[in-house]
Amino acid sequence: MNRVIARKVVPTYHQIFKLSRKQFCSDEAAKSSAAAASSQFNQQESDANLSLTGNVQPYDIAIVGGGMVGMALACSLATTPLTKHLRVAIIDSSPALANKPCIKREDPPDPRVSTVTPATISFFKDTGAWQYVQQHRHAYFDKMQVWDYTSLGYTKYDARDVDKEVLGCVVENKVLHSSLLSRIEDTDFQKTIYHSRLTSMSLHPSSSSIVVDSTAPTEASYARGRLAKLELSDGNSLYAKLVVGSDGGKSQVRELAGFKTTGWKYSQNAVICTVEHSVENYCAWQRFLPAGPIALLPIGDKFSNIVWTMNPEESSDFKSVKEDDFVKAVNHALDYGYGPHPKSSLQGSAGMFSWLRGNVAILANESFEIPPKVVKLASERMAFPLSLMHANEYASKRVVLIGDAAHTVHPLAGQGVNLGFGDAFALSRIIAEGIAVGMDIGEVSLLKKYEAERKLANMTMMAILDGFQKAYSIDFGPLNILRAAAFHGAHFISPLKRSIISYASGEQRLPLFY
């Protein structure tokens, strides 16, 4: 990070992709998109980027990684009064930014989805991006049922238990990304998208005594440690007061900045796909099986998303088996497979944990339900390995990490992207607070405020998810009984249930306190 670049940077014309402002997909839009794609790399340089003196104009912020979390940060900056004037570079070689995807309602849902919490939905509404999500397929759910293969217990959550309308909403990742991009395009935000990859990053130590033999103010600022320099795979170089790494679990920014990480790989893969029912699914379902949990999430129009955690050998088999055999395996896993259904008092069995219930009667809508049957596979099956990773630091001078670049978690509660969105909106707010008092937005003391806030929230959630993963990876009699007691406690102890729902909804309140 402290290496010095001796050569002088000569500003050159670079290729910048100009995004179409259209947000809907139609035949006419597809034609215009194709026409725009043919000229997407027109060589140009605006007066804002190249002054008459030949000095390269620096950016305020360079966001490396234009995925959902990176675009959420850009969207928040673009719609916040104190930050909407900032000049921002977005660096990402993804085709999703080069060619905005054509999203058609009649197409089956993509298997890559996210379950966004009420807190995330609120963030999207605050920026004005949620209105674009609502124009595409999405599915709210207000109930969730969780149980395991031992049949000893289950729990049901209802949004009404915490006076909320919904527990969450399942949305395709491409819809979330496109909605954020559409909202940004409807502002006057000064953004430049570089369809390229970061290859190197450098920053001089701070010093006001360095003598710089240059008439270029940008190079002088860089030499004094007031700017970071980024070099891209297409030959471009740019400078920024702050570099944000939102480039995923294998973050190049994290590596170049020298941030160390802690973590481990789980001996599990997740198989994801879209399935279809004969009836609409309005509930989120999760069953813990011996090899890992299987989740069935509503996505709308009689479709659901499957996230099935299993060992790597099984995932390879389930990716390649015939469609009919896979559908049978899914229904088996969500029904009588591995063990019978849990029983409630409505079925005449009080069970060993009836003392937790006391004299409270179980209502009909709190009894155990069987998930809707899957009738067909509606997408390709995809598999990816699972791991836990946490950066020991999120921030240093002029560099900060958000999203998967800072942390990756097990997907069993669908919290990963929500933690990332929380990072993005928190960083945007803290940048605005710094601007309000005249601070340098790349100053480490300001960025450490973001780190302190998000580290606690992220590490708490990571510890909970990792604990769940380990607790349900062991098939041991006494532990099975303890897990069942936890299910019953969450089901019958109202304050505990409310606390769990509130925490999972994005309220930063520890699960055991309400």
Long-range contacts (C-beta under 8 A, 24 or more apart in sequence): 1-201, 1-202, 1-203, 1-256, 1-257, 1-258, 1-396, 1-399, 2-203, 2-204, 2-205, 3-202, 4-202, 4-204, 5-202, 5-229, 8-214, 8-219, 9-56, 9-219, 9-229, 9-237, 11-45, 11-50, 11-54, 11-55, 11-56, 12-235, 12-236, 13-43, 13-44, 13-45, 14-43, 14-45, 14-194, 14-234, 14-235, 14-236, 15-41, 15-42, 15-43, 15-195, 15-234, 16-42, 16-44, 16-192, 16-193, 16-194, 17-41, 17-97, 17-98, 17-193, 17-194, 17-195, 18-42, 19-97, 19-100, 19-181, 19-185, 19-193, 20-100, 21-185, 21-186, 22-100, 23-132, 23-135, 23-178, 23-182, 23-185, 24-135, 25-101, 25-102, 25-103, 25-104, 29-102, 30-102, 33-99, 33-100, 33-102, 37-98, 37-99, 40-98, 40-99, 40-195, 41-195, 48-87, 48-190, 49-192, 53-215, 53-216, 54-216, 55-215, 55-216, 55-217, 55-218, 55-219, 56-216, 56-218, 56-237, 56-238, 56-239, 57-87, 57-218, 58-87, 58-218, 58-221, 58-227, 58-238, 58-239, 58-240, 58-241, 59-87, 59-88, 59-89, 59-192, 59-238, 59-239, 59-240, 59-241, 60-86, 60-87, 60-88, 60-240, 60-241, 60-242, 60-441, 61-86, 61-87, 61-88, 61-89, 61-240, 61-241, 61-242, 61-243, 61-244, 61-431, 61-441, 62-88, 62-89, 62-90, 62-91, 62-228, 62-230, 62-238, 62-240, 62-242, 62-243, 62-244, 63-88, 63-89, 63-90, 63-91, 63-244, 63-246, 64-91, 64-92, 64-198, 64-230, 64-243, 64-244, 64-245, 64-246, 64-247, 64-252, 64-253, 65-91, 65-92, 65-244, 65-245, 65-246, 65-247, 65-248, 65-251, 65-253, 65-403, 65-405, 66-90, 66-91, 66-92, 66-94, 66-96, 66-97, 66-193, 66-246, 67-92, 67-94, 67-177, 67-246, 67-247, 67-248, 67-403, 68-114, 68-173, 68-176, 68-177, 68-180, 68-417, 68-420, 68-421, 69-246, 69-402, 69-403, 69-404, 69-417, 69-420, 69-421, 69-423, 69-424, 70-244, 70-246, 70-247, 70-402, 70-403, 70-424, 71-177, 71-180, 71-181, 71-184, 72-123, 72-127, 72-180, 72-420, 72-421, 72-424, 72-425, 73-244, 73-246, 73-402, 73-424, 73-425, 73-427, 73-428, 74-180, 74-184, 74-189, 74-191, 75-127, 75-129, 75-180, 75-183, 75-184, 76-123, 76-127, 76-424, 76-425, 76-428, 76-429, 77-189, 77-428, 77-431, 78-127, 78-183, 78-184, 78-187, 78-189, 78-191, 79-126, 79-127, 79-128, 79-183, 79-187, 80-428, 80-429, 80-432, 82-432, 82-435, 82-436, 83-428, 83-431, 83-432, 83-435, 84-187, 84-188, 84-189, 85-190, 86-190, 87-190, 87-192, 88-189, 88-190, 88-191, 88-192, 89-191, 89-192, 89-193, 89-194, 89-238, 89-240, 90-191, 90-192, 90-193, 90-194, 91-194, 91-196, 91-197, 91-198, 91-230, 91-232, 92-193, 92-194, 92-195, 92-247, 93-195, 93-196, 93-197, 93-233, 96-174, 96-177, 97-181, 97-193, 97-195, 98-195, 100-178, 100-181, 101-174, 101-178, 103-136, 103-172, 103-174, 103-175, 103-178, 105-136, 105-137, 108-274, 108-276, 108-303, 108-378, 108-379, 109-137, 109-172, 109-274, 109-299, 109-300, 109-301, 109-303, 109-305, 109-378, 109-379, 110-172, 110-173, 110-174, 110-274, 110-379, 111-272, 111-273, 111-274, 111-305, 111-306, 111-379, 111-380, 111-381, 111-382, 112-172, 112-173, 112-174, 112-272, 112-382, 113-170, 113-171, 113-172, 113-173, 113-297, 113-299, 113-305, 114-170, 114-171, 114-173, 114-176, 114-414, 114-417, 114-418, 115-168, 115-169, 115-170, 115-284, 115-297, 115-414, 115-418, 116-168, 116-169, 116-170, 116-171, 116-176, 116-417, 116-418, 116-421, 117-168, 117-415, 117-418, 117-504, 117-505, 117-506, 118-164, 118-166, 118-167, 118-168, 118-505, 118-506, 119-418, 119-422, 119-505, 119-506, 119-507, 120-417, 120-418, 120-421, 120-422, 120-506, 121-166, 121-169, 122-506, 123-421, 123-422, 123-425, 124-179, 127-180, 127-183, 128-183, 128-186, 129-179, 129-180, 129-182, 129-183, 130-179, 132-178, 132-179, 132-180, 132-182, 132-183, 133-171, 133-175, 133-176, 133-179, 136-171, 136-172, 136-175, 136-178, 136-179, 137-172, 137-175, 137-299, 137-300, 137-301, 138-169, 138-170, 138-171, 138-172, 138-175, 138-299, 138-300, 139-169, 139-170, 139-171, 139-281, 139-282, 139-297, 139-298, 139-299, 139-300, 140-165, 140-166, 140-168, 140-169, 141-166, 141-167, 141-168, 141-169, 141-170, 141-282, 141-283, 141-284, 141-297, 141-298, 142-166, 142-167, 142-282, 143-167, 143-282, 143-283, 143-284, 144-283, 144-284, 144-285, 144-286, 145-283, 145-284, 145-285, 145-286, 145-368, 145-369, 145-371, 146-285, 146-286, 146-287, 146-288, 146-487, 147-287, 147-288, 147-341, 147-342, 147-368, 147-487, 148-287, 148-288, 148-289, 148-472, 148-483, 148-484, 148-487, 149-287, 149-288, 149-289, 149-290, 149-337, 149-338, 149-339, 150-339, 150-480, 150-483, 150-484, 151-339, 151-340, 151-341, 151-342, 151-343, 152-342, 152-351, 152-480, 152-481, 152-483, 152-484, 152-487, 153-342, 153-353, 153-483, 153-484, 153-485, 153-486, 153-487, 153-488, 153-491, 154-342, 154-344, 154-368, 154-487, 154-491, 155-487, 155-488, 155-490, 155-491, 155-497, 156-366, 156-491, 157-497, 157-500, 157-501, 158-365, 159-501, 161-494, 161-497, 161-498, 161-501, 162-498, 162-501, 162-502, 162-505, 164-501, 164-505, 167-284, 167-501, 167-504, 167-505, 168-284, 168-414, 168-505, 170-284, 170-297, 170-298, 170-299, 170-300, 170-305, 172-299, 194-232, 194-234, 194-236, 194-238, 195-234, 196-232, 196-233, 196-234, 196-236, 197-232, 197-233, 197-252, 198-230, 198-231, 198-232, 198-233, 198-247, 198-252, 198-253, 198-256, 199-231, 199-232, 199-233, 200-230, 200-231, 200-256, 201-228, 201-229, 201-230, 201-231, 201-243, 201-253, 201-256, 201-257, 201-399, 202-228, 202-229, 203-227, 203-228, 203-229, 203-397, 203-398, 203-399, 206-397, 225-397, 226-440, 226-442, 227-398, 228-398, 228-399, 228-442, 240-398, 241-398, 241-440, 241-441, 241-442, 242-398, 242-399, 242-400, 242-431, 242-441, 242-442, 242-447, 243-398, 243-399, 243-400, 244-400, 244-401, 244-402, 244-427, 245-399, 245-400, 245-401, 245-402, 245-405, 245-406, 246-401, 246-402, 246-403, 246-405, 246-420, 246-424, 247-405, 248-403, 248-404, 248-405, 249-387, 249-389, 249-404, 249-405, 249-408, 251-401, 251-404, 251-405, 253-399, 253-401, 253-405, 254-391, 254-401, 254-405, 254-406, 257-396, 257-399, 258-396, 259-391, 259-392, 259-393, 259-394, 259-396, 259-401, 260-391, 260-392, 260-393, 261-389, 261-390, 261-391, 261-392, 262-389, 262-390, 262-392, 263-387, 263-388, 263-389, 263-390, 263-408, 264-387, 264-388, 265-385, 265-386, 265-387, 266-385, 266-386, 266-387, 266-388, 266-410, 266-469, 267-311, 267-312, 268-292, 268-309, 268-310, 268-311, 268-312, 268-385, 268-386, 269-309, 269-310, 269-311, 269-312, 269-314, 269-315, 269-383, 269-384, 269-385, 269-386, 270-307, 270-308, 270-309, 270-315, 270-383, 270-384, 270-386, 270-411, 271-306, 271-307, 271-308, 271-309, 271-310, 271-315, 271-318, 271-319, 271-381, 271-382, 271-383, 272-305, 272-306, 272-307, 272-308, 272-381, 272-382, 272-383, 272-384, 273-305, 273-306, 273-377, 273-378, 273-379, 273-380, 273-381, 273-382, 274-299, 274-303, 274-304, 274-305, 274-306, 274-377, 274-378, 274-379, 275-303, 275-304, 275-305, 275-306, 275-327, 275-330, 275-374, 275-375, 275-376, 275-377, 275-378, 276-302, 276-303, 276-304, 276-374, 276-375, 276-376, 276-377, 276-378, 277-302, 277-303, 277-304, 277-372, 277-373, 277-374, 277-375, 278-302, 278-372, 278-373, 278-375, 279-372, 281-371, 281-372, 283-369, 283-371, 285-334, 285-371, 286-412, 287-333, 287-334, 288-472, 289-333, 289-337, 289-338, 290-338, 290-475, 292-412, 292-472, 292-473, 293-412, 293-472, 294-330, 294-333, 294-334, 295-412, 295-414, 296-334, 296-371, 297-414, 303-378, 304-372, 304-374, 306-330, 306-374, 307-411, 307-414, 308-333, 309-386, 309-410, 309-411, 309-412, 312-385, 315-383, 316-383, 318-381, 318-383, 319-381, 319-382, 319-383, 323-376, 323-377, 326-377, 326-381, 327-374, 327-375, 327-376, 327-377, 330-374, 331-373, 331-374, 334-370, 334-371, 334-374, 335-370, 335-371, 341-368, 341-370, 342-368, 343-368, 344-368, 351-488, 352-481, 353-484, 353-485, 353-488, 356-485, 356-488, 356-489, 356-492, 356-493, 357-488, 357-492, 358-492, 360-492, 366-491, 386-410, 386-411, 388-462, 388-466, 390-458, 390-459, 390-462, 393-451, 394-447, 394-450, 394-451, 394-454, 394-455, 395-444, 395-447, 395-448, 395-450, 395-451, 396-444, 396-447, 397-442, 397-443, 397-444, 397-447, 398-442, 400-427, 400-447, 400-450, 400-451, 402-427, 406-454, 406-458, 407-458, 407-462, 409-461, 409-462, 409-465, 409-466, 410-465, 410-466, 410-468, 410-469, 412-465, 412-468, 412-469, 413-465, 413-468, 413-504, 415-461, 415-465, 415-504, 418-506, 419-457, 419-458, 419-461, 422-454, 422-457, 422-458, 422-506, 423-450, 423-454, 423-458, 426-450, 426-453, 426-454, 427-454, 457-508, 460-510, 464-511
